[in-house]
């Protein structure tokens, strides 16, 4: 199963040909996002006050699985953040939360953000490079 990062979802919404071509090869039942990513998408809708974007987000959310940020994700986040700080690795808070969520669910993360490569044990795919 693939957990899409916010930037990958943005590529899908903007109809990036490379990302959408890869997406077509994967069943919607194998696609998910974190509720953290949904929060970022909802923020984007609220900020832009764009009804068309809101409809696109709603349709997308209806097609895929959205995993709630649960206690396993919380525990993994705490451990991951402490480990990364001890080794001088820095990520944005929301990205770190999404990475921890993917780790806790044992899912691959799909992102073009190179910061995710710093996370030990996280399988990262960049569908923008296919």
ABEGO torsion letter per residue (X at the ends): XBBBBAAAAAAAAAGBAAAAAAAAABBAAABBBBAAAAAAAAAAAAAAGBAAAAAAAAAAAAABBBBBBBAAAAAAAAAAAAAAAAAGBBBBAAAAAAAAAAAAAGBBBBBABAAAAABBGBBBBBAAAX
